[in-house]
Amino acid sequence: MNLDTALKQRRLSGLAGTFSLRLQETGANRLSHAEFLELILSDELNLREQRRLNRRTQATEFHALKSLEDFDWRFNPSISRKLIYDLAAGHFVRQATDVLFVGPPGVGKTHLAQAIKQGFLVRYRSIFDLVADFLS
């Protein structure tokens, strides 16, 4: 059995995808066995984390991904930056508290709701989605 097949059978596709590159890197930089192992395991863990985030993103039904770094705080100065960053810390989830963004269209509610990421499983619904859900 070759190494690629063995890695895929053990569901180590992140490691399989970068293994030959990491071997070259190890030889070129004279890395130790432990450093090589750390690199390939890091590749596997990073791929698994990315896939986990992708699955959760799909489950939320976000139409586009947003981040707090991309938010234009000058656009709507009435939004409390401190409050949003407190929400982004995720304490409200750990305390089993709900958050509801309310306001007229175009003030940044959706962007901020999508930007608050803490690795929790969430479900995003716009008011239009909620109405459609109730009618079906």
C-alpha positions in Angstrom: 0.0 0.0 0.0 1.4 3.4 -0.9 1.5 6.3 1.5 -1.1 8.4 -0.3 -3.6 5.6 -0.2 -2.9 4.9 3.4 -3.4 8.6 4.3 -6.6 8.9 2.4 -8.0 5.7 4.0 -7.3 7.1 7.4 -9.0 10.4 6.3 -5.8 12.4 6.6 -6.3 14.4 3.4 -4.8 17.6 4.7 -1.6 15.7 5.5 -1.7 13.8 2.2 -2.2 17.1 0.2 1.0 18.7 1.6 3.2 15.8 2.4 5.5 15.9 -0.6 5.9 19.7 -0.3 6.7 19.4 3.4 9.3 16.7 2.7 11.0 19.1 0.3 10.8 21.9 2.8 12.2 19.7 5.5 15.2 18.7 3.3 15.8 22.2 2.1 15.7 23.7 5.6 17.2 20.8 7.5 14.2 20.5 9.8 14.2 17.9 12.5 11.8 14.9 12.5 9.8 16.6 15.2 9.6 19.9 13.2 8.5 17.9 10.1 5.8 16.1 12.1 4.6 19.4 13.6 4.2 20.9 10.1 2.3 18.0 8.6 0.0 17.7 11.6 -0.6 21.4 11.6 -1.6 21.1 7.9 -4.1 18.4 8.8 -5.6 20.3 11.7 -5.8 23.5 9.6 -7.7 21.7 6.8 -10.1 20.1 9.3 -10.8 23.4 10.9 -11.4 25.0 7.5 -13.8 22.2 6.6 -15.6 22.6 9.9 -16.0 26.3 9.4 -17.2 25.7 5.8 -19.9 23.2 7.1 -21.0 25.6 9.8 -21.1 28.5 7.3 -23.3 26.5 5.0 -25.6 25.5 7.9 -26.1 29.2 8.8 -27.3 30.0 5.3 -25.3 33.2 5.2 -25.5 34.7 1.7 -21.9 36.1 2.0 -19.3 36.1 4.6 -18.5 39.3 6.5 -16.0 40.3 9.1 -15.7 43.0 11.7 -12.4 44.1 10.0 -14.5 44.9 6.9 -17.2 46.8 8.7 -17.2 50.6 8.0 -17.8 52.1 11.5 -18.0 55.6 9.9 -21.0 54.4 7.9 -23.2 54.2 11.0 -21.6 56.0 13.9 -24.5 55.2 16.2 -23.4 51.6 16.5 -21.4 51.0 19.7 -18.1 49.4 18.7 -17.5 48.3 22.3 -20.9 46.5 22.4 -20.3 44.7 19.1 -16.8 43.6 20.2 -18.3 42.4 23.4 -20.8 40.4 21.4 -18.0 39.1 19.2 -16.3 37.7 22.3 -19.2 35.2 22.5 -20.0 35.6 26.2 -23.7 35.9 25.4 -23.7 32.4 23.9 -22.0 31.0 27.0 -24.6 32.7 29.2 -27.5 31.4 27.0 -28.6 34.9 26.1 -30.1 35.7 22.8 -29.2 38.6 20.5 -31.5 40.3 18.0 -30.4 43.0 15.7 -33.3 45.3 14.9 -33.3 48.4 12.7 -34.2 49.7 9.2 -32.6 48.3 6.1 -29.1 49.2 5.3 -27.7 50.1 8.7 -25.3 47.1 9.0 -27.3 44.5 11.0 -26.6 41.6 8.6 -22.9 42.5 8.3 -22.5 42.6 12.1 -24.5 39.4 12.7 -22.4 37.5 10.2 -19.1 39.0 11.5 -19.6 37.7 15.0 -17.8 34.3 14.8 -16.8 32.3 17.8 -17.0 28.7 16.4 -20.6 28.2 17.6 -23.2 26.7 15.4 -25.7 29.4 14.5 -28.6 29.9 12.2 -29.0 33.1 10.4 -32.4 34.2 9.1 -33.4 37.5 7.6 -36.9 38.7 8.2 -37.8 37.7 4.7 -36.6 34.1 5.4 -38.6 34.0 8.7 -41.8 35.1 6.9 -41.2 32.5 4.2 -40.6 29.8 6.9 -43.8 30.7 8.6 -45.8 30.6 5.4 -44.5 27.2 4.3 
